[in-house]
Amino acid sequence: MCELHKRGIATAVICSEPFLRLAKAQAAVGGVPDLPLILIPHPLGGTSLDVVKSRAQIAHQQLSQVIRELQR
């Protein structure tokens, strides 16, 4: 993702709460500390379809915001 972002390709990473710190660290190491991170509640695996759909809606709302910011 970092390389795509550096090339000007709109990117974002979806991660759950326990992985947020790692995602920020990896983005910084990759040279793009401003890489958009979309945060969803944990866990995702082993959950019902309704929970997955709910998490997808959360991610979609955040992604929509990232897209609006990129269009400015």
Distance bins in CASP14 RR format, pairs under 12 A and 6 or more apart:
PFRMAT RR
TARGET T0000
AUTHOR 0000-0000-0000
RMODE 2
METHOD distances of the structure
MODEL  1
1 7 0 0 0 0 0 1 0 0 0 0 0
1 8 0 0 0 0 0 1 0 0 0 0 0
1 9 0 0 0 0 1 0 0 0 0 0 0
1 10 0 0 0 0 0 1 0 0 0 0 0
1 11 1 0 1 0 0 0 0 0 0 0 0
1 12 1 0 0 1 0 0 0 0 0 0 0
1 13 1 0 1 0 0 0 0 0 0 0 0
1 14 0 0 0 0 0 1 0 0 0 0 0
1 15 0 0 0 0 0 1 0 0 0 0 0
1 23 0 0 0 0 1 0 0 0 0 0 0
1 26 0 0 0 0 1 0 0 0 0 0 0
1 27 1 0 0 1 0 0 0 0 0 0 0
1 30 0 0 0 0 1 0 0 0 0 0 0
1 31 0 0 0 0 0 1 0 0 0 0 0
1 32 0 0 0 0 1 0 0 0 0 0 0
1 35 1 0 0 1 0 0 0 0 0 0 0
1 36 0 0 0 0 1 0 0 0 0 0 0
1 37 0 0 0 0 1 0 0 0 0 0 0
1 38 0 0 0 0 0 1 0 0 0 0 0
2 8 0 0 0 0 0 1 0 0 0 0 0
2 9 0 0 0 0 0 1 0 0 0 0 0
2 11 0 0 0 0 1 0 0 0 0 0 0
2 12 0 0 0 0 0 1 0 0 0 0 0
2 13 0 0 0 0 1 0 0 0 0 0 0
2 23 0 0 0 0 0 1 0 0 0 0 0
2 25 0 0 0 0 0 1 0 0 0 0 0
2 26 1 0 0 1 0 0 0 0 0 0 0
2 27 1 0 0 1 0 0 0 0 0 0 0
2 28 0 0 0 0 1 0 0 0 0 0 0
2 29 0 0 0 0 1 0 0 0 0 0 0
2 30 1 0 1 0 0 0 0 0 0 0 0
2 31 1 0 0 1 0 0 0 0 0 0 0
2 32 1 0 1 0 0 0 0 0 0 0 0
2 33 0 0 0 0 1 0 0 0 0 0 0
2 34 0 0 0 0 0 1 0 0 0 0 0
2 35 1 0 0 1 0 0 0 0 0 0 0
2 36 0 0 0 0 0 1 0 0 0 0 0
3 9 0 0 0 0 1 0 0 0 0 0 0
3 11 0 0 0 0 1 0 0 0 0 0 0
3 27 0 0 0 0 0 1 0 0 0 0 0
3 30 0 0 0 0 1 0 0 0 0 0 0
3 31 0 0 0 0 1 0 0 0 0 0 0
3 32 0 0 0 0 1 0 0 0 0 0 0
3 35 0 0 0 0 0 1 0 0 0 0 0
4 10 0 0 0 0 1 0 0 0 0 0 0
4 11 1 0 1 0 0 0 0 0 0 0 0
4 12 0 0 0 0 0 1 0 0 0 0 0
4 13 0 0 0 0 0 1 0 0 0 0 0
4 30 0 0 0 0 0 1 0 0 0 0 0
4 32 0 0 0 0 1 0 0 0 0 0 0
4 35 0 0 0 0 1 0 0 0 0 0 0
4 36 0 0 0 0 0 1 0 0 0 0 0
5 11 1 0 1 0 0 0 0 0 0 0 0
5 12 0 0 0 0 1 0 0 0 0 0 0
5 13 0 0 0 0 1 0 0 0 0 0 0
5 26 0 0 0 0 0 1 0 0 0 0 0
5 27 0 0 0 0 1 0 0 0 0 0 0
5 30 0 0 0 0 1 0 0 0 0 0 0
5 31 0 0 0 0 1 0 0 0 0 0 0
5 32 1 0 1 0 0 0 0 0 0 0 0
5 33 0 0 0 0 0 1 0 0 0 0 0
5 34 0 0 0 0 1 0 0 0 0 0 0
5 35 1 0 1 0 0 0 0 0 0 0 0
5 36 0 0 0 0 1 0 0 0 0 0 0
5 37 0 0 0 0 0 1 0 0 0 0 0
5 66 0 0 0 0 0 1 0 0 0 0 0
5 70 0 0 0 0 0 1 0 0 0 0 0
6 27 0 0 0 0 0 1 0 0 0 0 0
6 30 0 0 0 0 1 0 0 0 0 0 0
6 31 1 0 0 1 0 0 0 0 0 0 0
6 32 1 0 0 1 0 0 0 0 0 0 0
6 33 0 0 0 0 0 1 0 0 0 0 0
6 34 0 0 0 0 0 1 0 0 0 0 0
6 35 0 0 0 0 1 0 0 0 0 0 0
7 32 0 0 0 0 0 1 0 0 0 0 0
8 32 0 0 0 0 0 1 0 0 0 0 0
8 35 0 0 0 0 0 1 0 0 0 0 0
8 70 0 0 0 0 1 0 0 0 0 0 0
9 32 0 0 0 0 0 1 0 0 0 0 0
9 35 0 0 0 0 0 1 0 0 0 0 0
9 70 0 0 0 0 0 1 0 0 0 0 0
10 35 0 0 0 0 0 1 0 0 0 0 0
10 36 0 0 0 0 1 0 0 0 0 0 0
10 63 0 0 0 0 0 1 0 0 0 0 0
10 66 1 0 0 1 0 0 0 0 0 0 0
10 67 1 0 0 1 0 0 0 0 0 0 0
10 68 0 0 0 0 0 1 0 0 0 0 0
10 69 0 0 0 0 0 1 0 0 0 0 0
10 70 1 0 1 0 0 0 0 0 0 0 0
10 71 0 0 0 0 1 0 0 0 0 0 0
11 27 0 0 0 0 0 1 0 0 0 0 0
11 32 0 0 0 0 1 0 0 0 0 0 0
11 34 0 0 0 0 0 1 0 0 0 0 0
11 35 1 0 0 1 0 0 0 0 0 0 0
11 36 1 0 0 1 0 0 0 0 0 0 0
11 37 0 0 0 0 0 1 0 0 0 0 0
11 38 0 0 0 0 0 1 0 0 0 0 0
11 63 0 0 0 0 0 1 0 0 0 0 0
11 66 0 0 0 0 1 0 0 0 0 0 0
11 67 0 0 0 0 0 1 0 0 0 0 0
11 70 0 0 0 0 1 0 0 0 0 0 0
12 23 0 0 0 0 0 1 0 0 0 0 0
12 27 0 0 0 0 0 1 0 0 0 0 0
12 32 0 0 0 0 0 1 0 0 0 0 0
12 34 0 0 0 0 0 1 0 0 0 0 0
12 35 1 0 0 1 0 0 0 0 0 0 0
12 36 1 0 1 0 0 0 0 0 0 0 0
12 37 1 0 0 1 0 0 0 0 0 0 0
12 38 1 0 1 0 0 0 0 0 0 0 0
12 39 0 0 0 0 0 1 0 0 0 0 0
12 40 0 0 0 0 0 1 0 0 0 0 0
12 59 0 0 0 0 1 0 0 0 0 0 0
12 60 0 0 0 0 0 1 0 0 0 0 0
12 62 0 0 0 0 1 0 0 0 0 0 0
12 63 1 0 0 1 0 0 0 0 0 0 0
12 64 0 0 0 0 0 1 0 0 0 0 0
12 65 0 0 0 0 0 1 0 0 0 0 0
12 66 1 0 1 0 0 0 0 0 0 0 0
12 67 0 0 0 0 1 0 0 0 0 0 0
12 69 0 0 0 0 0 1 0 0 0 0 0
12 70 0 0 0 0 1 0 0 0 0 0 0
13 19 0 0 0 0 1 0 0 0 0 0 0
13 20 0 0 0 0 1 0 0 0 0 0 0
13 22 0 0 0 0 0 1 0 0 0 0 0
13 23 1 0 1 0 0 0 0 0 0 0 0
13 24 0 0 0 0 1 0 0 0 0 0 0
13 26 0 0 0 0 1 0 0 0 0 0 0
13 27 1 0 0 1 0 0 0 0 0 0 0
13 30 0 0 0 0 0 1 0 0 0 0 0
13 32 0 0 0 0 0 1 0 0 0 0 0
13 34 0 0 0 0 0 1 0 0 0 0 0
13 35 1 0 0 1 0 0 0 0 0 0 0
13 36 1 0 0 1 0 0 0 0 0 0 0
13 37 1 0 1 0 0 0 0 0 0 0 0
13 38 1 0 0 1 0 0 0 0 0 0 0
13 39 0 0 0 0 1 0 0 0 0 0 0
13 40 0 0 0 0 0 1 0 0 0 0 0
13 59 0 0 0 0 0 1 0 0 0 0 0
13 62 0 0 0 0 0 1 0 0 0 0 0
13 63 0 0 0 0 0 1 0 0 0 0 0
13 66 0 0 0 0 0 1 0 0 0 0 0
14 20 0 0 0 0 0 1 0 0 0 0 0
14 23 0 0 0 0 1 0 0 0 0 0 0
14 35 0 0 0 0 0 1 0 0 0 0 0
14 36 0 0 0 0 1 0 0 0 0 0 0
14 37 0 0 0 0 1 0 0 0 0 0 0
14 38 1 0 1 0 0 0 0 0 0 0 0
14 39 0 0 0 0 1 0 0 0 0 0 0
14 40 1 0 0 1 0 0 0 0 0 0 0
14 41 0 0 0 0 0 1 0 0 0 0 0
14 42 0 0 0 0 0 1 0 0 0 0 0
14 44 0 0 0 0 1 0 0 0 0 0 0
14 55 0 0 0 0 1 0 0 0 0 0 0
14 56 0 0 0 0 1 0 0 0 0 0 0
14 58 0 0 0 0 1 0 0 0 0 0 0
14 59 1 0 1 0 0 0 0 0 0 0 0
14 60 0 0 0 0 0 1 0 0 0 0 0
14 62 0 0 0 0 1 0 0 0 0 0 0
14 63 0 0 0 0 1 0 0 0 0 0 0
14 66 0 0 0 0 0 1 0 0 0 0 0
15 21 0 0 0 0 1 0 0 0 0 0 0
15 22 1 0 0 1 0 0 0 0 0 0 0
15 23 1 0 1 0 0 0 0 0 0 0 0
15 24 0 0 0 0 1 0 0 0 0 0 0
15 25 0 0 0 0 0 1 0 0 0 0 0
15 26 0 0 0 0 1 0 0 0 0 0 0
15 27 0 0 0 0 0 1 0 0 0 0 0
15 35 0 0 0 0 0 1 0 0 0 0 0
15 36 0 0 0 0 0 1 0 0 0 0 0
15 37 1 0 0 1 0 0 0 0 0 0 0
15 38 1 0 0 1 0 0 0 0 0 0 0
15 39 1 0 0 1 0 0 0 0 0 0 0
15 40 1 0 0 1 0 0 0 0 0 0 0
15 41 0 0 0 0 0 1 0 0 0 0 0
15 42 0 0 0 0 1 0 0 0 0 0 0
15 43 0 0 0 0 0 1 0 0 0 0 0
15 44 0 0 0 0 1 0 0 0 0 0 0
15 55 0 0 0 0 0 1 0 0 0 0 0
15 59 0 0 0 0 1 0 0 0 0 0 0
15 62 0 0 0 0 0 1 0 0 0 0 0
16 22 0 0 0 0 0 1 0 0 0 0 0
16 23 0 0 0 0 1 0 0 0 0 0 0
16 37 0 0 0 0 0 1 0 0 0 0 0
16 38 0 0 0 0 0 1 0 0 0 0 0
16 39 1 0 0 1 0 0 0 0 0 0 0
16 40 1 0 1 0 0 0 0 0 0 0 0
16 41 1 0 0 1 0 0 0 0 0 0 0
16 42 1 1 0 0 0 0 0 0 0 0 0
16 43 1 0 0 1 0 0 0 0 0 0 0
16 44 1 0 0 1 0 0 0 0 0 0 0
16 45 0 0 0 0 1 0 0 0 0 0 0
16 47 0 0 0 0 0 1 0 0 0 0 0
16 51 0 0 0 0 0 1 0 0 0 0 0
16 55 0 0 0 0 1 0 0 0 0 0 0
16 58 0 0 0 0 0 1 0 0 0 0 0
16 59 0 0 0 0 0 1 0 0 0 0 0
17 23 0 0 0 0 0 1 0 0 0 0 0
17 37 0 0 0 0 0 1 0 0 0 0 0
17 38 0 0 0 0 0 1 0 0 0 0 0
17 39 1 0 0 1 0 0 0 0 0 0 0
17 40 1 0 0 1 0 0 0 0 0 0 0
17 41 1 0 0 1 0 0 0 0 0 0 0
17 42 1 0 1 0 0 0 0 0 0 0 0
17 43 0 0 0 0 1 0 0 0 0 0 0
17 44 0 0 0 0 0 1 0 0 0 0 0
17 55 0 0 0 0 0 1 0 0 0 0 0
17 58 0 0 0 0 0 1 0 0 0 0 0
18 39 0 0 0 0 0 1 0 0 0 0 0
18 40 0 0 0 0 0 1 0 0 0 0 0
18 41 0 0 0 0 0 1 0 0 0 0 0
18 42 1 0 1 0 0 0 0 0 0 0 0
18 43 0 0 0 0 1 0 0 0 0 0 0
18 44 0 0 0 0 0 1 0 0 0 0 0
19 25 0 0 0 0 0 1 0 0 0 0 0
19 26 0 0 0 0 1 0 0 0 0 0 0
19 27 0 0 0 0 0 1 0 0 0 0 0
19 37 0 0 0 0 1 0 0 0 0 0 0
19 38 0 0 0 0 0 1 0 0 0 0 0
19 39 0 0 0 0 1 0 0 0 0 0 0
19 40 0 0 0 0 1 0 0 0 0 0 0
19 41 0 0 0 0 0 1 0 0 0 0 0
19 42 1 0 0 1 0 0 0 0 0 0 0
19 43 0 0 0 0 0 1 0 0 0 0 0
19 44 0 0 0 0 0 1 0 0 0 0 0
20 26 0 0 0 0 0 1 0 0 0 0 0
20 27 0 0 0 0 0 1 0 0 0 0 0
20 37 1 0 0 1 0 0 0 0 0 0 0
20 38 0 0 0 0 0 1 0 0 0 0 0
20 39 1 0 0 1 0 0 0 0 0 0 0
20 40 0 0 0 0 0 1 0 0 0 0 0
20 41 0 0 0 0 0 1 0 0 0 0 0
20 42 0 0 0 0 1 0 0 0 0 0 0
21 27 0 0 0 0 0 1 0 0 0 0 0
21 28 0 0 0 0 0 1 0 0 0 0 0
21 37 0 0 0 0 0 1 0 0 0 0 0
21 39 0 0 0 0 0 1 0 0 0 0 0
22 28 0 0 0 0 0 1 0 0 0 0 0
22 29 0 0 0 0 0 1 0 0 0 0 0
22 37 0 0 0 0 0 1 0 0 0 0 0
23 29 0 0 0 0 0 1 0 0 0 0 0
23 30 0 0 0 0 0 1 0 0 0 0 0
23 32 0 0 0 0 0 1 0 0 0 0 0
23 33 0 0 0 0 0 1 0 0 0 0 0
23 35 0 0 0 0 1 0 0 0 0 0 0
23 36 0 0 0 0 0 1 0 0 0 0 0
23 37 1 0 1 0 0 0 0 0 0 0 0
23 38 0 0 0 0 1 0 0 0 0 0 0
23 39 0 0 0 0 1 0 0 0 0 0 0
23 40 0 0 0 0 0 1 0 0 0 0 0
24 30 0 0 0 0 0 1 0 0 0 0 0
24 31 0 0 0 0 0 1 0 0 0 0 0
24 32 0 0 0 0 0 1 0 0 0 0 0
24 33 1 0 0 1 0 0 0 0 0 0 0
24 34 0 0 0 0 0 1 0 0 0 0 0
24 35 0 0 0 0 1 0 0 0 0 0 0
24 36 0 0 0 0 0 1 0 0 0 0 0
24 37 1 0 0 1 0 0 0 0 0 0 0
24 39 0 0 0 0 0 1 0 0 0 0 0
25 31 0 0 0 0 0 1 0 0 0 0 0
25 32 0 0 0 0 0 1 0 0 0 0 0
25 33 0 0 0 0 1 0 0 0 0 0 0
25 35 0 0 0 0 0 1 0 0 0 0 0
25 37 0 0 0 0 0 1 0 0 0 0 0
26 32 0 0 0 0 1 0 0 0 0 0 0
26 33 0 0 0 0 0 1 0 0 0 0 0
26 35 0 0 0 0 1 0 0 0 0 0 0
26 37 0 0 0 0 0 1 0 0 0 0 0
27 33 1 0 1 0 0 0 0 0 0 0 0
27 34 1 0 0 1 0 0 0 0 0 0 0
27 35 1 1 0 0 0 0 0 0 0 0 0
27 36 0 0 0 0 1 0 0 0 0 0 0
27 37 1 0 0 1 0 0 0 0 0 0 0
28 34 0 0 0 0 1 0 0 0 0 0 0
28 35 0 0 0 0 1 0 0 0 0 0 0
28 37 0 0 0 0 0 1 0 0 0 0 0
29 35 0 0 0 0 0 1 0 0 0 0 0
34 66 0 0 0 0 0 1 0 0 0 0 0
34 69 0 0 0 0 0 1 0 0 0 0 0
34 70 0 0 0 0 0 1 0 0 0 0 0
35 66 0 0 0 0 0 1 0 0 0 0 0
36 59 0 0 0 0 0 1 0 0 0 0 0
36 62 0 0 0 0 1 0 0 0 0 0 0
36 63 0 0 0 0 1 0 0 0 0 0 0
36 64 0 0 0 0 0 1 0 0 0 0 0
36 65 0 0 0 0 1 0 0 0 0 0 0
36 66 1 0 1 0 0 0 0 0 0 0 0
36 67 0 0 0 0 1 0 0 0 0 0 0
36 68 0 0 0 0 0 1 0 0 0 0 0
36 69 1 0 0 1 0 0 0 0 0 0 0
36 70 0 0 0 0 1 0 0 0 0 0 0
37 59 0 0 0 0 0 1 0 0 0 0 0
37 62 0 0 0 0 1 0 0 0 0 0 0
37 63 0 0 0 0 0 1 0 0 0 0 0
37 65 0 0 0 0 0 1 0 0 0 0 0
37 66 0 0 0 0 1 0 0 0 0 0 0
38 55 0 0 0 0 0 1 0 0 0 0 0
38 56 0 0 0 0 0 1 0 0 0 0 0
38 57 0 0 0 0 0 1 0 0 0 0 0
38 58 0 0 0 0 1 0 0 0 0 0 0
38 59 1 0 1 0 0 0 0 0 0 0 0
38 60 0 0 0 0 1 0 0 0 0 0 0
38 61 0 0 0 0 1 0 0 0 0 0 0
38 62 1 0 1 0 0 0 0 0 0 0 0
38 63 1 0 1 0 0 0 0 0 0 0 0
38 64 0 0 0 0 0 1 0 0 0 0 0
38 65 0 0 0 0 1 0 0 0 0 0 0
38 66 1 0 0 1 0 0 0 0 0 0 0
38 67 0 0 0 0 0 1 0 0 0 0 0
39 55 0 0 0 0 0 1 0 0 0 0 0
39 58 0 0 0 0 1 0 0 0 0 0 0
39 59 0 0 0 0 1 0 0 0 0 0 0
39 61 0 0 0 0 0 1 0 0 0 0 0
39 62 1 0 0 1 0 0 0 0 0 0 0
39 63 0 0 0 0 0 1 0 0 0 0 0
39 65 0 0 0 0 0 1 0 0 0 0 0
39 66 0 0 0 0 0 1 0 0 0 0 0
40 47 0 0 0 0 0 1 0 0 0 0 0
40 51 0 0 0 0 0 1 0 0 0 0 0
40 52 0 0 0 0 1 0 0 0 0 0 0
40 53 0 0 0 0 0 1 0 0 0 0 0
40 54 0 0 0 0 1 0 0 0 0 0 0
40 55 1 0 1 0 0 0 0 0 0 0 0
40 56 0 0 0 0 1 0 0 0 0 0 0
40 57 0 0 0 0 1 0 0 0 0 0 0
40 58 1 0 1 0 0 0 0 0 0 0 0
40 59 1 0 1 0 0 0 0 0 0 0 0
40 60 0 0 0 0 0 1 0 0 0 0 0
40 61 0 0 0 0 0 1 0 0 0 0 0
40 62 0 0 0 0 1 0 0 0 0 0 0
40 63 0 0 0 0 0 1 0 0 0 0 0
41 47 0 0 0 0 1 0 0 0 0 0 0
41 51 0 0 0 0 1 0 0 0 0 0 0
41 52 0 0 0 0 0 1 0 0 0 0 0
41 54 0 0 0 0 1 0 0 0 0 0 0
41 55 1 0 0 1 0 0 0 0 0 0 0
41 56 0 0 0 0 0 1 0 0 0 0 0
41 57 0 0 0 0 0 1 0 0 0 0 0
41 58 1 0 0 1 0 0 0 0 0 0 0
41 59 0 0 0 0 0 1 0 0 0 0 0
42 51 0 0 0 0 0 1 0 0 0 0 0
42 55 0 0 0 0 1 0 0 0 0 0 0
42 58 0 0 0 0 0 1 0 0 0 0 0
43 51 0 0 0 0 1 0 0 0 0 0 0
43 52 0 0 0 0 0 1 0 0 0 0 0
43 55 0 0 0 0 1 0 0 0 0 0 0
44 51 1 0 0 1 0 0 0 0 0 0 0
44 52 1 0 0 1 0 0 0 0 0 0 0
44 53 0 0 0 0 0 1 0 0 0 0 0
44 54 0 0 0 0 0 1 0 0 0 0 0
44 55 1 0 1 0 0 0 0 0 0 0 0
44 56 0 0 0 0 1 0 0 0 0 0 0
44 58 0 0 0 0 0 1 0 0 0 0 0
44 59 0 0 0 0 0 1 0 0 0 0 0
45 51 0 0 0 0 1 0 0 0 0 0 0
45 52 0 0 0 0 1 0 0 0 0 0 0
45 55 0 0 0 0 1 0 0 0 0 0 0
46 52 0 0 0 0 1 0 0 0 0 0 0
46 55 0 0 0 0 0 1 0 0 0 0 0
47 53 0 0 0 0 1 0 0 0 0 0 0
47 54 0 0 0 0 1 0 0 0 0 0 0
47 55 1 0 0 1 0 0 0 0 0 0 0
47 56 0 0 0 0 0 1 0 0 0 0 0
48 54 0 0 0 0 1 0 0 0 0 0 0
48 55 0 0 0 0 0 1 0 0 0 0 0
49 55 0 0 0 0 0 1 0 0 0 0 0
49 56 0 0 0 0 0 1 0 0 0 0 0
50 56 0 0 0 0 0 1 0 0 0 0 0
50 57 0 0 0 0 0 1 0 0 0 0 0
51 57 0 0 0 0 0 1 0 0 0 0 0
51 58 0 0 0 0 0 1 0 0 0 0 0
52 58 0 0 0 0 0 1 0 0 0 0 0
52 59 0 0 0 0 0 1 0 0 0 0 0
53 59 0 0 0 0 0 1 0 0 0 0 0
53 60 0 0 0 0 0 1 0 0 0 0 0
54 60 0 0 0 0 0 1 0 0 0 0 0
54 61 0 0 0 0 0 1 0 0 0 0 0
55 61 0 0 0 0 0 1 0 0 0 0 0
55 62 0 0 0 0 0 1 0 0 0 0 0
56 62 0 0 0 0 0 1 0 0 0 0 0
56 63 0 0 0 0 1 0 0 0 0 0 0
57 63 0 0 0 0 0 1 0 0 0 0 0
57 64 0 0 0 0 0 1 0 0 0 0 0
58 64 0 0 0 0 0 1 0 0 0 0 0
58 65 0 0 0 0 0 1 0 0 0 0 0
59 65 0 0 0 0 0 1 0 0 0 0 0
59 66 0 0 0 0 0 1 0 0 0 0 0
60 66 0 0 0 0 0 1 0 0 0 0 0
60 67 0 0 0 0 0 1 0 0 0 0 0
61 67 0 0 0 0 0 1 0 0 0 0 0
61 68 0 0 0 0 0 1 0 0 0 0 0
62 68 0 0 0 0 0 1 0 0 0 0 0
62 69 0 0 0 0 0 1 0 0 0 0 0
63 69 0 0 0 0 0 1 0 0 0 0 0
63 70 0 0 0 0 0 1 0 0 0 0 0
64 70 0 0 0 0 0 1 0 0 0 0 0
64 71 0 0 0 0 0 1 0 0 0 0 0
65 71 0 0 0 0 0 1 0 0 0 0 0
65 72 0 0 0 0 0 1 0 0 0 0 0
66 72 0 0 0 0 0 1 0 0 0 0 0
END
